[in-house]
Amino acid sequence: MCCDKCKGMCGGLLLIFGILFLLRDLNVWNFWNIQAWTIIFVLAGCGMLCASRCPECKTEVKKKK
């Protein structure tokens, strides 16, 4: 559904947030008090926003139709 550029950007964001939550779980860095579900919805929203504005993703969707 997404192009490689959008998949890479979403994967990078997922990795960054994953490392931050790992640091929080290990009590290395207590930076905020939010639930993991919030981050999942934020990342899903970022992915959908990227896919909706990316010309490469739009052409891939048209090819599949």
C-alpha positions in Angstrom: 0.0 0.0 0.0 2.9 2.4 0.7 6.1 3.0 -1.3 9.5 2.1 -0.1 10.2 5.7 1.0 7.1 5.9 3.2 7.8 2.4 4.6 11.3 3.4 5.5 10.2 6.6 7.2 7.5 4.8 9.2 10.0 2.1 10.1 12.5 4.7 11.3 9.9 6.4 13.4 8.8 3.0 14.9 12.5 2.2 15.7 13.0 5.6 17.4 9.9 5.3 19.5 10.7 1.6 20.3 14.1 2.6 21.6 12.6 5.4 23.7 10.1 3.0 25.2 12.8 0.5 25.9 14.9 3.1 27.7 11.8 4.0 29.7 11.1 0.3 30.6 14.7 -0.1 31.7 14.4 3.0 33.9 17.3 4.6 32.1 15.3 7.6 31.0 11.9 8.6 32.4 10.8 11.2 29.8 7.1 11.0 29.6 4.1 9.3 31.0 2.1 8.1 28.0 0.7 4.8 27.0 2.2 2.6 24.2 -1.2 2.6 22.5 -0.9 6.4 22.0 2.3 5.9 20.1 0.8 3.2 18.0 -2.1 5.5 16.9 0.3 8.4 16.3 2.5 6.2 14.1 -0.5 4.8 12.2 -1.7 8.4 11.6 1.8 9.4 10.4 1.8 6.5 8.0 -1.6 7.3 6.6 -0.7 11.0 6.2 2.5 10.1 4.4 0.8 7.7 2.1 -2.0 10.2 1.3 0.5 12.9 0.3 3.2 10.9 -1.4 2.9 10.9 -5.2 4.7 7.5 -5.4 2.1 5.9 -3.2 -0.7 7.3 -5.2 0.7 5.9 -8.4 1.1 2.4 -6.8 -2.5 2.5 -5.7 -3.6 3.4 -9.2 -1.5 0.5 -10.6 -3.3 -2.0 -8.4 -6.8 -0.9 -9.5 
